Amino acid sequence: MKRTKFLNFDNIPDNKTMKDMIRWSRERRAKVKDLSIQLSHVSKKEIDILQDNRTKFSVTWIGHATFLIQLNGLNILTDPVWANRMGMQKRLTEPGLKISELPEIDIVVISHGHYDHLDFRSIRKLKGNPTFYIPHGLRSAFTRRGYKDIREANWWDHFSITNKKMKLSFVPAQHWTKRTLFDTNLSHWGGWIIENEERNQSVYFVGDTAYFSGFKEIANRFRVDIVLMPIGAYEPEWFMSTSHINPEDAIKAFLELGGNTFIPMHYGAYRLADDTGPEALERFHKEWKRLDLSKDKQKVLTLGETFWV
């Protein structure tokens, strides 16, 4: 039985040819990048406080697209990946927290099936018995590994956690996905908006995306407080622009969303493209300054740092 392939919001394909791959490979070999300078870790982790916290709203950056979000008594983990390698590349920065330092996890949200966002070796080590909120098409990858508490979503689907007055909504992103030679775009991709409806608080975990018109539609449907937005893996832009957002467009998207706080992510952990973590951060700060935006509306976290909202 033929399975339907998922498409992007604006029906923009992300088709790359072997000729494109060869061109990128040649460009990469010609570039000289300083990988000796990497992102820093927080000087003092708040492990004990995070272990016990069931009342305060917090966001802790573990690295890449992995965050621990504590909201309304729930411990929520995004795209949990502690892998030391990604393909042939060694991880450039250690995760901000070890898996053993996490509290028991109640909810895991997955943006899509790429290995730098969905790592079952990491998931197996999590404490607790989390519910997994995943894109449509990934259910079998979880069930054949024994996971049963699963919620599968298409864009705009939402799930209510009534006793906690919480809602999780799966929203569009512009990307693609693949885990084997034969499953390109047979599962979906997107971001998650996590809302505490009682206190009118929200976190938008954007996932992996290029810039696209869907940000405006998301802004029409949701009010977002904190935006966890990617800024890395954009170079070379002729190759990456249909699947990864650059720092300038990330800020543009944030402004369209009308968010209160921008927290950058998806930079500095793995060399998925030709840009480095410090380069992405430098471009982010330069554009923020050029637009004369308030410093109070951005929070650049060091690895392992907790933002208490």
C-alpha positions in Angstrom: 0.0 0.0 0.0 1.4 3.3 -1.1 1.8 5.9 1.7 1.2 9.6 1.3 4.1 11.9 1.5 3.8 15.0 3.6 4.2 18.5 2.0 5.3 21.9 3.3 2.8 24.6 4.3 3.6 26.6 1.1 4.1 23.4 -0.9 7.8 24.3 -1.2 9.9 21.2 -1.9 13.3 20.5 -0.4 14.6 18.4 -3.3 18.4 18.3 -3.5 20.3 16.5 -6.3 23.6 14.7 -6.2 25.0 17.6 -8.2 24.0 19.9 -5.3 25.6 17.6 -2.7 28.9 17.5 -4.7 28.9 21.3 -5.0 28.3 21.7 -1.2 31.0 19.1 -0.5 33.5 21.0 -2.6 32.6 24.3 -0.9 33.0 22.8 2.5 36.5 21.5 1.8 37.5 25.0 0.6 36.3 26.7 3.8 38.5 27.1 6.9 36.4 27.2 10.1 37.8 27.7 13.6 36.1 24.9 15.6 38.3 25.5 18.7 35.9 28.2 20.0 32.7 26.7 21.2 29.7 27.7 23.3 30.1 27.9 27.0 28.4 26.1 29.8 26.7 27.7 32.8 29.0 28.1 35.7 26.6 26.6 38.2 23.8 24.2 37.3 20.6 24.3 39.3 20.1 20.5 39.4 18.6 20.2 42.9 16.1 23.1 42.3 15.0 21.6 39.0 14.6 18.1 40.5 12.2 19.5 43.1 10.5 22.2 41.1 6.7 21.6 40.6 5.5 25.1 40.9 7.7 27.6 39.0 7.8 28.2 35.2 11.3 27.4 33.9 13.1 26.7 30.6 16.5 25.0 30.7 18.6 24.7 27.5 20.4 21.3 27.4 21.7 21.8 23.9 20.7 21.8 20.2 16.9 21.4 20.3 16.7 19.8 23.7 15.0 21.8 26.5 13.6 20.9 29.9 10.4 23.0 30.3 8.8 23.0 33.7 5.2 24.4 33.5 2.3 24.0 35.8 3.9 21.1 37.7 4.9 19.1 34.5 8.4 18.3 33.4 8.4 18.5 29.6 11.3 17.6 27.3 11.7 18.7 23.7 13.6 16.5 21.1 15.7 14.7 23.6 19.2 14.0 22.1 22.3 13.3 24.0 24.1 11.5 21.2 27.9 11.9 21.2 28.0 11.7 17.4 25.7 12.7 14.5 26.7 10.7 11.4 30.5 11.0 11.0 30.6 14.2 13.1 31.5 14.2 16.8 29.4 16.4 19.1 31.1 19.8 19.5 29.7 20.7 22.9 28.6 18.5 25.8 25.0 18.7 26.8 24.2 21.2 29.5 22.7 18.5 31.7 23.3 14.8 31.9 20.3 12.6 31.5 20.9 11.4 35.1 20.5 15.0 36.3 17.0 15.4 34.9 13.9 15.0 37.1 11.3 12.4 36.1 9.8 13.4 32.8 6.1 13.7 32.3 5.9 14.7 28.6 8.2 14.4 25.6 7.4 16.4 22.4 9.1 15.4 19.1 9.3 17.9 16.2 10.3 15.4 13.5 12.2 12.2 12.8 15.7 13.4 11.9 18.3 11.7 14.1 19.4 15.0 15.6 15.9 15.4 17.0 14.8 11.9 17.7 17.3 9.6 19.4 15.8 6.5 20.9 19.1 5.7 22.8 18.6 8.9 24.7 14.9 8.3 25.2 15.5 4.9 26.8 17.5 6.5 29.5 14.9 9.0 30.7 13.5 8.7 34.1 9.7 8.5 34.6 7.0 7.2 32.2 6.4 10.1 29.8 3.6 10.5 27.3 5.1 11.0 23.8 3.6 13.7 21.6 4.8 13.0 18.1 4.2 13.9 14.4 1.9 11.7 12.4 3.8 8.8 10.8 6.2 8.1 13.7 3.9 5.9 15.7 5.3 2.6 14.5 8.9 3.7 15.3 7.7 4.1 19.0 5.4 1.1 19.3 7.9 -1.4 17.9 10.3 -0.3 20.7 7.6 -0.9 23.3 6.3 2.6 23.9 2.5 2.7 24.2 1.6 6.1 25.7 1.7 8.0 22.4 -0.3 10.9 20.9 0.2 11.3 17.2 -0.6 14.7 15.5 -1.1 16.4 12.2 -0.8 20.2 11.9 -3.3 22.2 14.1 -4.2 19.1 16.2 -4.3 19.8 19.9 -4.4 17.8 23.1 -5.8 18.9 26.4 -4.4 17.8 29.8 -7.6 18.6 31.7 -6.4 18.1 35.3 -3.5 20.4 34.6 -5.4 22.9 32.4 -2.7 22.5 29.8 -2.9 22.3 26.0 -0.4 21.1 23.5 -0.8 22.0 19.8 1.2 20.8 16.8 1.8 23.6 14.3 3.4 23.8 10.9 7.1 24.2 10.0 9.0 24.2 6.7 11.3 21.2 6.7 11.4 17.6 5.7 12.3 14.3 7.3 14.0 10.9 6.7 15.3 8.1 8.9 16.0 5.4 6.3 16.5 5.2 2.5 12.9 4.5 2.0 10.8 6.8 4.2 11.5 10.4 3.0 8.7 12.6 4.2 6.5 9.7 5.2 6.2 11.2 8.7 5.3 14.8 9.5 7.3 17.7 10.9 6.4 20.8 12.9 6.6 22.7 16.2 4.7 22.4 19.5 2.9 25.2 21.4 2.6 24.4 25.0 0.0 26.4 26.9 -0.9 26.8 30.6 -4.5 28.0 30.0 -5.0 28.7 33.7 -2.3 31.3 33.9 -2.2 32.3 30.2 1.4 31.2 29.7 2.9 29.6 26.6 6.0 28.2 25.1 6.4 27.8 21.3 9.0 25.1 20.5 9.6 25.9 16.8 11.4 22.6 16.0 13.4 22.6 12.8 12.3 25.0 10.0 13.1 27.5 7.3 11.4 30.9 7.3 7.9 30.5 5.8 4.6 32.3 5.7 3.2 29.9 8.3 4.6 32.0 11.1 2.0 34.7 10.4 -0.8 32.1 10.4 0.5 30.7 13.8 0.4 34.3 15.1 -3.2 34.6 14.0 -4.2 31.5 16.0 -2.0 31.6 19.1 -0.6 34.0 21.6 3.0 33.0 22.4 5.2 34.1 25.3 8.5 32.3 24.9 9.7 31.3 21.5 12.4 28.6 21.3 13.7 29.4 17.8 16.5 27.8 15.7 19.3 30.1 14.4 21.9 27.6 13.1 22.7 25.1 10.3 22.0 27.7 7.6 25.2 27.7 5.6 25.5 27.5 2.6 22.2 29.3 2.3 21.7 28.4 -1.4 21.5 24.8 -0.1 19.9 25.2 3.3 17.4 28.0 2.9 14.4 25.7 2.2 14.9 23.7 5.4 16.9 25.8 7.9 16.3 29.4 9.0 19.2 31.9 9.4 19.5 34.3 12.4 18.1 37.3 10.6 15.0 35.5 9.4 14.6 33.9 12.8 14.3 37.4 14.3 11.9 38.4 11.5 9.7 35.3 12.3 9.8 36.2 16.1 8.6 39.7 15.4 5.8 38.3 13.2 4.8 35.9 16.0 4.6 38.8 18.5 6.4 36.8 21.2 7.7 38.2 24.4 11.0 36.4 24.7 13.3 34.9 22.0 15.5 32.0 23.2 17.8 30.8 20.4 18.5 27.1 19.8 19.8 24.6 17.2 23.3 25.9 17.1 26.7 24.8 18.4 26.1 21.1 19.2 26.6 19.4 15.9 28.2 20.5 12.6 25.2 19.9 10.4 26.1 22.7 8.0 29.1 25.0 7.5 28.3 27.7 10.0 29.6 27.5 13.6 27.7 28.1 16.8 29.6 31.4 17.6 29.0 32.6 14.0 25.3 32.0 14.3 25.2 33.8 17.6 27.2 36.8 16.3 24.8 37.2 13.4 21.9 37.0 15.8 23.3 39.8 18.0 24.3 41.9 15.1 20.7 41.8 13.6 19.1 42.4 17.0 21.2 45.5 17.4 20.6 46.7 13.9 16.9 46.5 14.4 17.3 48.3 17.8 15.2 45.7 19.6 14.9 45.6 23.3 17.4 43.4 25.1 14.6 42.4 27.5 12.9 40.5 24.7 15.8 38.0 24.1 17.5 35.5 26.4 20.5 33.8 25.1 21.1 30.8 27.3 24.4 29.2 28.0 24.4 25.4 28.0 22.7 24.1 31.1 21.3 27.6 32.0 17.8 27.9 33.4 15.5 30.8 32.6 13.0 31.4 35.4 10.0 33.0 33.8 
